[in-house]
């Protein structure tokens, strides 16, 4: 077998079912020969997004793969890989490369070198015989420690060369690190001593599939739980101790309980400072648990650290709490549940006029409310796009199942949600996979709804169309007044129909629910649907100040 066949066979052994791609790349045909389905995207960064969403829903136990053409193809993929890097998503990128003799001839684009800052690991193959080792290292990098994209660039002569001998390759196992028992004992002593402890969960809990353990620990202490943007749904937000997730917008009770917390246990989070994530206010005692020791003291002064896989850490902490605390605590748990419920009820009452609005153009929060009340949230995977849809959705969409929300945003590329939603649908074909994007976002990647139609990827895309880049109104005042710089109009239902995607345009609140039901029926038949909602500009966000940030 030649180099392309070697890599395709290794991908097959690693459980690869789909290959998002854009030709030319010899791997595409080699994979098709092994019944690995190619999915040709319209643009490369969406193809990377497909691999990203697939990986997220498979919790990194299987990894999405993207194959790009040498030169312009892998150049165009950079935004997608950079986004995945910011989100710590372990996916594999395999670009074709120019011959080895031309690798250092200016201005050749050397992918392995150029991508090094936005990959966990990258390499250039020099011979066909080293391919099994390179692939083994790539999968080990993806399945151990903190996740991240990896890249192997394959020059022309390596694709074509014949591999000598039998292929010796077995699927790489996930490696997990257990915590130091002494560190766990200290952490539990600190937790139980605190008057108002708070748990902050990141996406490491989702990758470790440890949501049940997180809920159990919260009830055992007891302590309320907040999550990061990518960690949203690490605890189902229907749980009575869940306070929701945060970007710049967040539920009010998130702010209230964070403000009075004297100790924060962050688990499965890097605690990276970002405008689109929850900060920890000054003056809190911080216990930081992460699977990467390099995260400790990176951004915050940490009082204590527990390094390890989130599931193994939670198991150890729960056991130690049982030893140190003993029986009892039912009254404290019941009181805390009542306190959380009252805070949540008060916050929702403040926003009732938006959630129940009859405004025309339509209020975005009315759409979110109607969508929540119409679909089966236990069987939904939903994501936002960048900008206002993220800020509107994350506080108010109440998750009911772990892994039912894909949050992202350390980098905030418009249009990224479309690709990861298609990847999620490929990973979980029985789920209703929903992407909520704005008119600016669909302008970036909207042509790839045709990719969904052509490949029968039955996603639901909801477009909030307000005809303007509303989030930028305050920074382009003169430009807009003089030149209309922020105006971005369009009828996206008509665009969708031209791309073989069924679509409906909704302009009145009373039509939202019937349109959602029609859209879901279409997706259940195996086809995508685009639901365009004509909405107001919308500058009301659930933002409450938090002292110390």
C-alpha positions as CSV (number, residue, x, y, z in Angstrom):
1,X,0.0,0.0,0.0
2,X,1.1,3.6,-0.6
3,X,1.3,6.4,1.9
4,X,-2.3,7.5,1.3
5,X,-3.6,3.9,1.9
6,X,-1.5,3.6,5.1
7,X,-3.1,6.7,6.6
8,X,-6.6,5.7,5.5
9,X,-6.2,2.3,7.1
10,X,-5.0,3.9,10.3
11,X,-7.9,6.2,10.3
12,X,-10.2,3.2,9.8
13,X,-8.6,1.5,12.8
14,X,-9.2,4.6,14.9
15,X,-12.9,4.5,14.2
16,X,-13.1,7.3,11.6
17,X,-16.4,7.3,9.8
18,X,-16.3,10.7,8.0
19,X,-13.7,12.8,6.4
20,X,-14.5,16.5,6.0
21,X,-12.3,17.6,3.2
22,X,-11.6,19.8,0.2
23,X,-9.6,18.5,-2.7
24,X,-7.0,17.9,-3.9
25,X,-5.7,15.5,-1.3
26,X,-4.8,11.8,-2.0
27,X,-6.3,10.8,1.3
28,X,-9.9,11.4,0.1
29,X,-9.9,8.6,-2.5
30,X,-7.9,6.3,-0.2
31,X,-10.5,6.8,2.6
32,X,-13.4,6.3,0.2
33,X,-12.0,2.9,-0.8
34,X,-12.3,1.9,2.9
35,X,-15.9,3.2,3.2
36,X,-14.9,6.3,5.1
37,X,-17.3,8.9,3.7
38,X,-15.9,12.1,2.3
39,X,-17.8,15.3,3.1
40,X,-16.7,18.1,0.8
41,X,-17.3,21.4,2.3
42,X,-17.6,24.8,0.6
43,X,-14.8,26.4,2.6
44,X,-12.1,24.9,4.6
45,X,-12.7,26.5,8.0
46,X,-16.2,25.0,7.9
47,X,-14.6,21.6,7.2
48,X,-12.5,22.0,10.3
49,X,-15.6,22.9,12.2
50,X,-17.2,19.7,11.1
51,X,-14.3,17.8,12.6
52,X,-14.5,20.0,15.7
53,X,-18.2,19.3,16.4
54,X,-17.8,15.6,15.8
55,X,-14.9,15.5,18.4
56,X,-16.8,17.4,21.0
57,X,-19.9,15.2,20.9
58,X,-17.6,12.1,20.9
59,X,-15.9,13.6,24.0
60,X,-12.5,13.1,22.4
61,X,-12.8,9.3,22.5
62,X,-13.0,9.6,18.7
63,X,-11.5,12.4,16.8
64,X,-12.7,14.4,13.8
65,X,-10.3,14.6,10.9
66,X,-10.0,17.2,8.2
67,X,-8.0,16.8,4.9
68,X,-6.9,19.9,3.0
69,X,-5.2,20.6,-0.3
70,X,-1.6,21.8,-0.3
71,X,-1.1,25.5,-0.4
72,X,-4.4,27.4,-0.7
73,X,-6.4,24.7,1.0
74,X,-4.5,24.5,4.2
75,X,-4.0,28.3,4.1
76,X,-7.8,28.7,4.1
77,X,-8.1,26.3,7.0
78,X,-6.1,28.4,9.4
79,X,-9.1,30.2,11.1
80,X,-10.8,26.9,11.9
81,X,-7.7,25.4,13.4
82,X,-7.0,28.6,15.4
83,X,-10.6,28.5,16.8
84,X,-10.3,24.8,17.7
85,X,-6.9,25.5,19.4
86,X,-8.5,28.3,21.5
87,X,-11.2,25.8,22.5
88,X,-8.8,22.9,23.2
89,X,-10.5,20.6,20.8
90,X,-8.5,17.4,19.9
91,X,-8.9,17.0,16.1
92,X,-6.6,15.9,13.4
93,X,-5.7,18.0,10.3
94,X,-3.9,16.2,7.4
95,X,-2.9,18.6,4.6
96,X,-1.2,17.6,1.4
97,X,2.2,19.2,1.1
98,X,4.6,20.2,-1.7
99,X,7.6,17.9,-2.3
100,X,10.3,17.8,0.3
101,X,12.8,19.5,-2.0
102,X,10.6,22.6,-2.2
103,X,9.7,22.8,1.5
104,X,12.1,25.6,2.1
105,X,11.9,27.4,-1.2
106,X,10.3,30.8,-0.6
107,X,7.3,31.5,-0.7
108,X,6.2,27.9,-0.2
109,X,3.6,27.6,2.6
110,X,5.0,25.1,5.1
111,X,1.9,24.0,7.0
112,X,3.7,22.1,9.8
113,X,5.8,25.2,10.6
114,X,3.0,27.8,10.1
115,X,0.5,25.9,12.2
116,X,2.8,25.2,15.2
117,X,1.4,28.2,17.3
118,X,-2.2,27.0,16.9
119,X,-1.7,23.2,17.3
120,X,-0.8,21.0,20.2
121,X,1.6,19.2,18.0
122,X,2.5,19.4,14.3
123,X,4.9,17.4,12.1
124,X,6.1,17.1,8.5
125,X,6.4,13.5,7.2
126,X,9.6,12.7,5.5
127,X,9.1,9.1,4.6
128,X,6.3,6.6,4.2
129,X,7.8,4.3,6.8
130,X,7.4,6.8,9.6
131,X,3.7,7.3,9.0
132,X,2.5,4.8,11.6
133,X,4.7,6.4,14.3
134,X,3.6,9.9,13.3
135,X,-0.1,8.9,13.5
136,X,0.5,7.2,16.8
137,X,2.0,10.3,18.2
138,X,-0.8,12.4,16.8
139,X,-3.5,10.4,18.5
140,X,-1.6,10.2,21.7
141,X,-1.4,14.0,21.7
142,X,-5.1,14.2,21.1
143,X,-6.0,11.6,23.8
144,X,-3.8,12.7,26.7
145,X,-3.8,15.8,28.9
146,X,-5.3,19.0,27.6
147,X,-6.8,18.6,24.1
148,X,-5.9,20.5,21.0
149,X,-5.7,20.1,17.2
150,X,-2.7,18.3,15.8
151,X,-1.4,18.4,12.2
152,X,0.6,16.1,10.0
153,X,1.7,17.5,6.6
154,X,2.3,14.9,4.0
155,X,4.5,15.8,1.0
156,X,3.7,14.5,-2.5
157,X,6.4,11.8,-2.5
158,X,5.2,10.4,0.8
159,X,1.6,9.9,-0.4
160,X,2.9,8.0,-3.4
161,X,5.7,5.8,-1.9
162,X,5.0,2.2,-1.2
163,X,5.0,1.0,2.4
164,X,7.3,-1.9,3.1
165,X,6.2,-4.7,5.4
166,X,3.0,-5.3,7.4
167,X,1.3,-2.3,9.0
168,X,1.7,-2.5,12.7
169,X,-0.8,-0.1,14.3
170,X,-3.5,-0.4,17.0
171,X,-5.9,2.3,18.1
172,X,-4.4,4.6,20.7
173,X,-6.1,4.6,24.1
174,X,-7.2,7.6,26.1
175,X,-4.7,8.4,28.9
176,X,-6.0,9.7,32.2
177,X,-4.1,11.0,35.2
178,X,-5.3,10.4,38.8
179,X,-4.9,13.1,41.4
180,X,-2.4,13.1,44.3
181,X,-4.3,11.7,47.4
182,X,-2.7,14.3,49.7
183,X,-3.8,17.1,47.4
184,X,-7.4,15.7,47.5
185,X,-7.4,15.6,51.3
186,X,-6.3,19.2,51.5
187,X,-8.8,20.3,49.0
188,X,-11.7,18.7,50.9
189,X,-10.6,20.2,54.2
190,X,-10.7,23.6,52.5
191,X,-14.1,22.9,50.9
192,X,-15.7,21.8,54.1
193,X,-14.2,24.7,56.0
194,X,-15.6,27.3,53.6
195,X,-18.8,29.1,54.5
196,X,-20.0,29.6,50.9
197,X,-18.2,27.3,48.6
198,X,-18.9,27.5,44.8
199,X,-18.1,24.9,42.1
200,X,-17.0,26.2,38.7
201,X,-17.1,23.6,36.0
202,X,-15.4,23.7,32.6
203,X,-15.6,21.6,29.5
204,X,-13.1,19.1,31.0
205,X,-16.1,17.7,33.0
206,X,-17.9,17.1,29.7
207,X,-14.8,15.4,28.1
208,X,-14.4,13.2,31.2
209,X,-18.1,12.4,31.0
210,X,-18.3,13.3,34.7
211,X,-21.6,15.3,34.9
212,X,-23.2,12.8,37.3
213,X,-20.2,13.1,39.6
214,X,-20.3,16.9,39.5
215,X,-24.0,16.9,40.6
216,X,-23.2,14.4,43.3
217,X,-20.4,16.5,44.7
218,X,-22.6,19.6,44.6
219,X,-25.3,17.9,46.7
220,X,-22.8,16.3,49.1
221,X,-21.1,19.5,50.1
222,X,-23.6,21.2,49.4
223,X,-22.6,24.0,46.9
224,X,-24.1,25.7,43.9
225,X,-22.5,25.2,40.5
226,X,-21.6,27.6,37.7
227,X,-20.0,26.8,34.4
228,X,-17.8,28.3,31.8
229,X,-19.2,29.0,28.3
230,X,-17.7,25.7,26.9
231,X,-18.6,23.9,30.1
232,X,-22.3,24.8,29.8
233,X,-24.4,21.6,30.4
234,X,-21.6,20.0,32.5
235,X,-24.4,20.1,35.1
236,X,-27.9,20.0,33.6
237,X,-29.2,23.5,34.3
238,X,-32.5,22.0,35.4
239,X,-30.7,20.8,38.4
240,X,-31.7,22.7,41.6
241,X,-28.1,23.7,42.3
242,X,-27.2,24.9,38.8
243,X,-26.7,28.6,38.4
244,X,-26.0,28.6,34.6
245,X,-23.1,29.6,32.4
246,X,-21.4,32.9,31.6
247,X,-19.9,34.9,28.8
248,X,-20.2,38.6,29.2
249,X,-23.9,37.8,29.8
250,X,-25.0,35.5,32.5
251,X,-28.0,34.7,34.7
252,X,-28.4,37.1,37.6
253,X,-28.1,34.3,40.2
254,X,-24.7,33.4,38.8
255,X,-23.5,36.9,39.8
256,X,-25.2,36.8,43.2
257,X,-23.7,33.5,44.3
258,X,-20.3,34.2,42.8
259,X,-20.2,37.5,44.7
260,X,-20.8,35.9,48.1
261,X,-18.6,32.8,47.6
262,X,-15.5,32.6,49.8
263,X,-14.0,29.6,48.0
264,X,-14.2,28.6,44.3
265,X,-13.3,25.0,43.3
266,X,-12.7,25.2,39.5
267,X,-12.7,21.8,37.9
268,X,-12.1,20.8,34.3
269,X,-11.3,24.4,33.5
270,X,-8.0,26.2,32.5
271,X,-9.2,29.3,34.2
272,X,-8.0,31.3,31.3
273,X,-9.1,35.0,31.4
274,X,-11.3,35.8,28.4
275,X,-13.9,38.5,27.8
276,X,-16.3,35.7,26.9
277,X,-16.0,33.6,30.1
278,X,-16.6,33.9,33.8
279,X,-13.9,35.6,35.8
280,X,-13.2,34.8,39.4
281,X,-13.4,38.0,41.4
282,X,-10.5,39.1,43.6
283,X,-10.5,37.9,47.2
284,X,-11.7,34.4,46.6
285,X,-9.8,31.3,47.8
286,X,-9.2,29.2,44.7
287,X,-8.8,25.5,44.4
288,X,-7.9,24.7,40.8
289,X,-8.3,21.2,39.3
290,X,-7.2,20.7,35.7
291,X,-5.6,17.9,33.7
292,X,-2.7,20.2,32.7
293,X,-0.3,21.4,35.4
294,X,0.7,24.4,33.1
295,X,-2.7,25.9,33.8
296,X,-2.0,26.3,37.5
297,X,-1.1,29.9,38.4
298,X,-1.2,30.8,34.7
299,X,-3.8,33.6,35.2
300,X,-4.9,33.4,38.8
301,X,-3.0,33.0,42.0
302,X,-4.1,29.6,43.1
303,X,-4.3,28.7,46.8
304,X,-4.3,24.9,46.1
305,X,-4.2,22.7,43.1
306,X,-5.4,19.2,42.2
307,X,-4.0,17.9,38.9
308,X,-5.9,15.1,37.1
309,X,-8.7,13.9,34.9
310,X,-12.0,15.6,36.0
311,X,-13.8,12.3,36.5
312,X,-11.0,10.8,38.6
313,X,-10.6,14.0,40.6
314,X,-14.4,14.1,41.3
315,X,-14.4,10.4,42.4
316,X,-11.6,11.1,44.8
317,X,-13.1,14.3,46.2
318,X,-16.5,12.7,46.7
319,X,-14.9,9.7,48.6
320,X,-12.8,12.1,50.7
321,X,-15.8,14.3,51.5
322,X,-17.7,11.2,52.7
323,X,-14.8,10.4,55.0
324,X,-14.3,13.9,56.4
325,X,-17.8,15.0,56.6
326,X,-19.8,12.0,57.6
327,X,-23.6,11.8,57.5
328,X,-26.1,14.7,57.7
329,X,-26.5,17.9,55.8
330,X,-29.9,17.4,54.4
331,X,-31.3,20.6,55.9
332,X,-28.4,22.6,54.4
333,X,-29.0,21.1,51.0
334,X,-32.7,21.8,51.1
335,X,-32.1,25.4,52.1
336,X,-29.6,25.9,49.4
337,X,-32.0,24.5,46.8
338,X,-34.7,26.9,47.9
339,X,-32.3,29.9,47.8
340,X,-31.2,29.0,44.2
341,X,-34.8,28.5,43.1
342,X,-35.9,31.9,44.6
343,X,-33.0,33.7,42.9
344,X,-33.7,32.1,39.6
345,X,-37.4,32.9,39.8
346,X,-36.6,36.5,40.5
347,X,-34.2,36.8,37.6
348,X,-36.7,35.3,35.1
349,X,-39.4,37.6,36.4
350,X,-37.2,40.5,35.5
351,X,-36.9,39.2,31.9
352,X,-40.5,38.1,31.5
353,X,-41.3,41.1,29.3
354,X,-38.7,40.0,26.8
355,X,-39.4,36.2,27.0
356,X,-43.1,36.8,26.5
357,X,-42.8,39.8,24.1
358,X,-45.2,40.3,21.3
359,X,-43.0,42.9,19.6
360,X,-42.6,43.3,15.9
361,X,-39.8,43.0,14.7
362,X,-39.5,40.0,17.0
363,X,-37.7,40.0,20.3
364,X,-34.8,37.4,20.2
365,X,-35.7,36.2,23.7
366,X,-39.2,35.3,22.6
367,X,-37.7,33.0,20.0
368,X,-35.4,31.3,22.6
369,X,-38.4,30.8,24.9
370,X,-40.5,29.3,22.2
371,X,-37.8,27.1,21.0
372,X,-37.1,25.8,24.5
373,X,-40.8,25.1,25.1
374,X,-41.3,23.4,21.7
375,X,-38.4,21.0,21.3
376,X,-37.4,18.0,23.5
377,X,-34.4,19.5,25.2
378,X,-33.2,16.0,26.4
379,X,-32.6,15.2,22.8
380,X,-31.2,18.5,21.5
381,X,-27.6,19.6,20.9
382,X,-27.6,23.4,20.4
383,X,-25.0,26.0,19.8
384,X,-24.8,29.8,19.4
385,X,-22.7,31.8,17.0
386,X,-20.5,34.7,17.7
387,X,-21.8,38.1,18.8
388,X,-25.3,38.8,20.0
389,X,-26.7,35.2,19.5
390,X,-24.1,33.9,22.0
391,X,-25.0,36.6,24.6
392,X,-28.7,36.1,24.2
393,X,-28.8,32.3,24.2
394,X,-26.3,31.3,26.9
395,X,-28.1,32.8,29.9
396,X,-31.6,31.7,29.0
397,X,-31.3,28.3,27.3
398,X,-31.7,25.9,30.2
399,X,-30.0,22.6,29.4
400,X,-31.5,19.4,30.7
401,X,-28.9,16.9,29.7
402,X,-25.1,16.8,29.8
403,X,-23.4,17.6,26.5
404,X,-26.5,19.1,25.0
405,X,-24.9,22.5,24.5
406,X,-21.7,23.4,22.6
407,X,-20.4,26.6,24.0
408,X,-17.3,28.3,22.5
409,X,-15.7,31.7,22.4
410,X,-12.1,32.2,23.5
411,X,-11.8,33.1,19.9
412,X,-15.1,34.3,18.4
413,X,-15.2,33.8,14.6
414,X,-18.5,34.6,13.0
415,X,-20.0,31.6,11.3
416,X,-18.2,28.9,13.3
417,X,-21.4,27.4,14.7
418,X,-22.6,26.1,11.4
419,X,-19.7,23.7,11.0
420,X,-19.7,22.3,14.5
421,X,-23.4,21.8,14.3
422,X,-23.0,19.6,11.2
423,X,-20.2,17.7,13.0
424,X,-22.4,17.2,16.0
425,X,-25.2,15.8,13.8
426,X,-22.7,13.3,12.3
427,X,-21.7,12.2,15.8
428,X,-25.2,12.0,17.1
429,X,-27.6,11.4,14.2
430,X,-30.6,10.9,16.5
431,X,-30.3,14.3,18.1
432,X,-31.9,17.5,16.9
433,X,-28.9,19.7,16.3
434,X,-29.5,23.4,16.3
435,X,-27.3,26.4,15.3
436,X,-28.5,29.9,16.2
437,X,-26.6,32.5,14.1
438,X,-27.0,36.1,13.2
439,X,-27.1,37.7,9.7
440,X,-23.4,38.7,9.9
441,X,-22.5,35.1,10.8
442,X,-24.5,33.5,7.9
443,X,-22.7,36.0,5.6
444,X,-19.4,34.4,6.6
445,X,-20.2,30.7,6.1
446,X,-23.8,30.5,4.9
447,X,-22.9,28.8,1.6
448,X,-22.1,25.7,3.6
449,X,-25.8,25.0,4.3
450,X,-25.6,23.5,0.9
451,X,-23.0,21.1,2.3
452,X,-25.7,20.0,4.8
453,X,-28.2,19.5,2.0
454,X,-25.9,17.6,-0.3
455,X,-24.8,15.3,2.4
456,X,-28.2,14.9,4.1
457,X,-26.9,16.3,7.4
458,X,-30.3,17.2,8.9
459,X,-29.4,20.3,11.1
460,X,-31.7,23.2,12.0
461,X,-30.2,26.6,11.4
462,X,-32.0,29.6,13.1
463,X,-31.0,33.0,11.7
464,X,-31.7,36.1,13.7
465,X,-32.0,38.7,10.9
466,X,-32.0,42.3,12.1
467,X,-30.4,43.7,9.0
468,X,-27.5,45.1,10.9
469,X,-24.3,44.2,12.8
470,X,-26.0,45.4,16.0
471,X,-23.2,44.4,18.4
472,X,-20.8,46.9,16.6
473,X,-23.3,49.9,16.7
474,X,-21.4,51.6,19.5
475,X,-18.0,51.5,17.8
476,X,-19.0,52.5,14.2
477,X,-21.3,55.4,14.9
478,X,-19.9,57.9,12.4
479,X,-19.2,55.2,9.8
480,X,-22.8,54.1,10.0
481,X,-24.3,57.5,10.1
482,X,-22.4,58.7,7.0
483,X,-22.0,55.5,5.0
484,X,-24.4,52.9,6.5
485,X,-21.4,50.7,7.3
486,X,-23.2,48.3,9.6
487,X,-26.2,47.5,7.3
488,X,-26.1,43.9,6.1
489,X,-29.5,43.0,4.6
490,X,-30.8,40.0,2.9
491,X,-33.6,37.4,2.7
492,X,-31.8,34.2,3.9
493,X,-34.8,31.9,3.4
494,X,-34.6,32.6,-0.3
495,X,-30.8,32.0,-0.2
496,X,-31.4,28.7,1.5
497,X,-34.0,27.6,-1.0
498,X,-31.5,28.4,-3.8
499,X,-29.1,26.1,-2.1
500,X,-31.6,23.2,-1.8
501,X,-32.4,23.8,1.8
502,X,-36.0,24.0,2.9
503,X,-36.6,27.3,4.7
504,X,-39.2,29.6,6.3
505,X,-39.1,33.3,7.0
506,X,-41.0,34.4,10.2
507,X,-42.0,38.0,10.9
508,X,-44.7,37.6,13.6
509,X,-44.4,36.1,17.1
510,X,-47.5,33.9,16.7
511,X,-45.8,32.1,13.8
512,X,-42.7,31.1,15.7
513,X,-43.9,27.8,17.2
514,X,-45.7,26.5,14.1
515,X,-42.5,27.2,12.1
516,X,-40.3,25.4,14.6
517,X,-42.6,22.3,14.5
518,X,-42.4,22.3,10.7
519,X,-38.7,22.7,10.8
520,X,-38.3,19.8,13.2
521,X,-40.4,17.5,11.0
522,X,-38.2,18.3,8.0
523,X,-35.0,17.4,10.0
524,X,-36.7,14.2,11.1
525,X,-37.1,13.3,7.5
526,X,-33.3,13.5,7.1
527,X,-33.0,17.0,5.5
528,X,-31.7,20.3,6.9
529,X,-33.9,23.3,7.5
530,X,-33.3,27.1,7.8
531,X,-35.6,29.2,9.9
532,X,-35.1,32.9,9.4
533,X,-36.6,35.1,12.1
534,X,-36.9,38.9,11.4
535,X,-35.9,40.3,14.7
536,X,-35.2,43.7,16.4
537,X,-31.7,45.0,16.7
538,X,-31.7,43.9,20.3
539,X,-29.4,45.6,22.9
540,X,-30.8,44.1,26.1
541,X,-28.4,41.6,27.6
542,X,-28.5,39.8,30.9
543,X,-25.4,41.6,32.3
544,X,-25.0,42.2,35.9
545,X,-21.9,43.8,37.4
546,X,-19.6,41.6,39.5
547,X,-17.3,43.4,42.0
548,X,-13.7,42.5,41.8
549,X,-13.5,41.8,38.1
